[in-house]
Amino acid sequence: MSLLRSARFQLPGLPFGMLFVAVVLAGCDNPPEHAAPKVETDKTTAAASVDTRPPIDNPKRVLVTGQGAAELMIALGLEAKVVGMYYGKQFPAAADVATKLETIKAISETGPPSVEVALALKPDFVLAQFPTLDLDSSRGAAGKADFERHGAYVFSYTATSVAPKESTFEQFLNDVEALGRIFRVEERAQQLTLDARTRIRQVRHSVRGYQPRKGAIVFSASDQGLGVFGAGMLNDLLASAAVTNVYSDHPDSLLNISREDFARQPIEVYIIPDLHLPQRTPQDSFEWLQANFPQVPASRSGSYVAVGVELLNVGLRNVEAVEQIAREVHHAPPGQK
């Protein structure tokens, strides 16, 4: 399901912040703005060989369309090039980038900025986390064509540009390496991706031999609606922690589930994104699920994992989500059995 379609997904009474986060976590299905040949890769190893020539050389003025993209630029040591960030600070930042993130100018809060505001920054490179949402000209935002007419190159995350069922964490790591080539920080990019791949391999080793647990990623659980994730990159992360999303076979990313359907599922653990909303904590959601679905195995056993949305939002911190889920579901520390 595309982000454009996801943006119309409604659960009655769902706060905007919760809906926005659910939408951007879901991904989209537009082709990547930076077209790379499709290759098959082993998700636990380095990417297969592709054309490594950068489409643009060392841009100077970078506009990022979200906090996650800003944090990636900081991790690459490129924060001085960032001239603006969409949406402002949406979730707690990683400790090693928090101070530098405060120096990046937020140019919008609850949606993309206007065309005029975005173009006034004169970017020569746009790093788009969620292109269908961030570059939606029908909402008054600057689109890909607008940026290109003014000389900016648009680079969209692959994992949020492909069809949800094709989305993987490895695609994101490939993008990090591509950015390293573009900005001439290849060594730094390769170190970041090596660390991520190594940690993912360690988690997979730690859960080897465990029976995968059946889970559901529940982003909304209240009398106003029951929302879960279907297809998308989050399933790739769960698989690394030996958890299977019971709704992963659904072609759409965001699902409004009936109580009858949910009650029939053999869910052994609830994965509940922590949206950092004081009016609705993960504990609140779990207690509602337990009260309304006492027969579901996860309710009977009291099994749920609250994962910060900052760890689920596509980025380097996805590794932390995998480590946490494996640890709390299987009690398996990385690299050990």
N, C-alpha and C positions, 0 to 999 in steps of 0.2 A: 504494500500500500504506500503510495507516495505521501510525502509530507503535506502536499497540497490537499490531498484527500483526507489525510490524518487531521489536518487543521480543522476540518468540518466535523470530525468525530466529537460527539457530545455525550457527557454523562451529566444528568441534571444535578446542578449544585456544585459541580467540580470547580474548585477555585482556579483562576487563570494560571497561577504559578504552577499548580499541579498538572493542568492540562498542557501547558507549554512544555514542561519537562518531559511529560509522557510523549508528546509529539516529537521532540528532538531526539529522544532516545530511540524512537522507532525506526529512524532511517528513511530513505526514499528510494525511488526507482528510476531516476533520470540518469542518462549516461554521464560519466565523469567529464568535467570541462577539460581536463588534461587527458587526452586520449592516449592510453598506453596499450600495447598489444596484450590480449588476454592470455595468461599463462597459468598452468596448473602448478601449484606449489605445495610442498609439505608444510603444514602450519607450524611444525616444530623446528623447521630449519630455515636457512636463509632463502630469500626469494630466488626463483629461477632467473636466468639471464634474460634481460630485456635491453632494448635500446636505451643507453644511459645518457645520451646527449641531452643536456637541459634545454627546454624550450625558450628559456630566458636566462640571462646571465646576471647574477648578483643584483637583484632589485634593491632599490634604496628606500622606497616609501611603501610600507606594507599596511594594508587594512585587513583586520581579522574580524570574522563575523561571529565571534563568541569567545567566552572565557577560555574554553578548552584550547582553541587555536592560539590564543594569547599565551597560555601556559606552555604550549609546545614551542613557540618562538623563543620564550625565555629559556627553556631547557636546551635549545640549540645555541644559546648565547646571542640571540638576535633581537633582544627587546628594544635596542636603540633604534631599530628600523621601523618599529610599529608606530603608526601615526594615529590609530584609532581602533576602537573595539566596539562591536555591537552589543547591546543588551546590558552592559555593565556587569558587575559581579553577581553571578547567579547562585553560587554555592561556595563553600569553604575551599580556599586554595591550598595546594600542597605547601608545606612549611618552607621548602627550599625555593619557592618562587613567589611567596605571598608578598614580600616587601616590594619586589620589582613589579608585580602586578599592579600595585597601587599607583605606580608612576605612569601607567598606560591610560590614556584618555578614553573614557566611555562616551560614545556619541549617541546612544539611545538606551532605553530601559526596557519597555515592554514589547518592543517590536523593532523591525529594521528601521534605520533612519530614512529620511526622505532622500530622493535622488540628489537634491541640491547639497544637503549636508555631507553625504558620502563623497560626492565628486569634489567638493570644496577642499578636501584634504589632499587632492592631487596624487592619489596612489598610483604606483606603477605595477603593483602586485596585490591581488586580493586572495586571501586564504579563506575559503568558504567551508565551514564545518557541515552545514546542512543546506545545500544549495537551493533546493526547491522552496524552502521557507525563507532563507536569508536573501535570495535574489529574486523574489517574487514581485515583478513589476506591477501586477494587478493590485497589490497592496500599497503601491506608492513607493516601493523600494527601488533602488538602482538594480537593474538586471545585468546579466552578463554582457549583453550588447551595449548597454550604457557605459560600462567600464571600458570595454574594448574600443569604443569610439573615442575615448579619451586616453587611449594608450596604455591601459592597465591590462595585465595578464591575469586571468582568473584560474585559480587552482582549487579544485573541489576535492574533498575527501572521497576516496573511492568507496569506502565501506558504507557511506551514507548516500551514494549515488547509484549503486547497482540495485537490482531487485533484492528485496529483503532476504530471500532464501540463499542468495549468493554472497551475502555480506559476511566477512571474516575479519578477525583481528590482524591476521597476516597482511591483509590489504592496507590497513592503517600503517603497519610497520614499513611496508614498501613505500608508502607515501612519505614517511619520515626520511627514508634514504633518498628519495627523489628530491625532497627539499634540501637535504644536505648537499646534493650536487648543484642545485640551482643557486644556493647561497654560499657555495665554496666552504662548507663546514662538514665535509664528508666524514672526516674522522670522528667528529663529535656525534653525528647522526648514527654512524655505524656502532659506536659504543652504546648509545641509547637502545638501539634495536637488539644488539647482542645481549644486553642486560635483560631486556624484556623477554626475549626468546629463551634465555637460560632459566629465568625464573618460572616461565610457563612449563618448560620441560621438567623442572624440579617438582612442580605441583603434580604434573601428570605421573611422575614416578611415585610420588607419595601416595597417590590414590590407586595405583595399579593393583589390580586384584580385588578391589572393592566393588560390590554390586552398585551400579549407578542408581541413585535415588531419584524418584519421580518428584518433580517440583512444579510450581507455578509462580510466575513473576507477577505479583499483584500490585498494581500501582494505584488502585482505588478500591476501597472496601468500606462501604458505609450504606446507610439506608438510601442514599442518593444514587448509588450505582456500584456495579462490580466490574472493574476493568482489569484485563490481563494483557500481557504481551504474547503475540503469536510468533510469526517469523521475524528474523533479524539477527544482528551480530551478537546480541546477548546470549543466544543459544550456543554460539561458538565458545563464549566464555564459560558458560555453565558446563559444557561438555568437557572442558579441560579440568574441571573440578569434580568430574564424575557425577553430574546432575543432569537429568533430562527434563526439558520443559514439556509438560503433557500437551501443551497447545502449539508446539513447534511446527507441526504439520499444516497448520492453518496458513493459507497464502498471505493473509493480511498481518500487519504488525500490531495494530491496536484493536482489541476485541472487547465489545460490550457483551458480557456473558450473562445468560439467564441463571438464576439460582438453581434451577433444575439441572442444567448441564453441569454446573460447577459441582453440585452435590454428588454427581455420578463419577467424578474423576478420582483416580487412586493417588491423590497428592500426598506425598510423604513429608514434604517440607515446603513452606511458603518462603519465597524470596520477596521481601518487601522493600522497595526503594525508599530511603529516608530522604524526603524532600525538604527537610529542615523547616517545616511549617508548624508553628506552635499549636495551631488549631487542629492538627491531625498528625500524631506521631505514629511510627511503626507499631508501637505497643497498642495504641488505640485500634489500628487496623487489625492486628492479630486478635485482639479480644473480640472484635466484631465478628471476625471469621469463626472463631472458636464458639461463639454464642449461636451463630446462625447455621454453622455446618459442623455440629458436634460429631457427626459420623465420619467425617473425612479423616484419614489417618493422621495428617499433620495436626489437626485440631486435638485429636485424642492424645497424641504424644507431646503436644506443646512445642512442636518443631517449627521454628521460623528463624530466618536470618535477615536482619535489617542492614542494608548496604547503602551507604551514602551515595546520593545521585552523582556526586563528583567522581566516584569510582566507576560508575556505569556509563557516564557520558564518554563517547568514543575518545580515546586518548591513551597516553602512557600509563595512567593510573588504573586502567582496566586490569593490569597485572595484580594490583592490590585487591581488587574485587575477587579475582580467581583464588588468590591465596586465602582470603577471608572465608569464602564460601567453602573451600575444601577443608579448612581448619574447623569451622563450626559445624559442618554437616558430617564430616567423617573423622573429626578430631585428628587430622593428619597434618603435622607440620611439614613445610616444603622440604623435599629431599630426604624424608625419612619414612619408614614404615612402622 
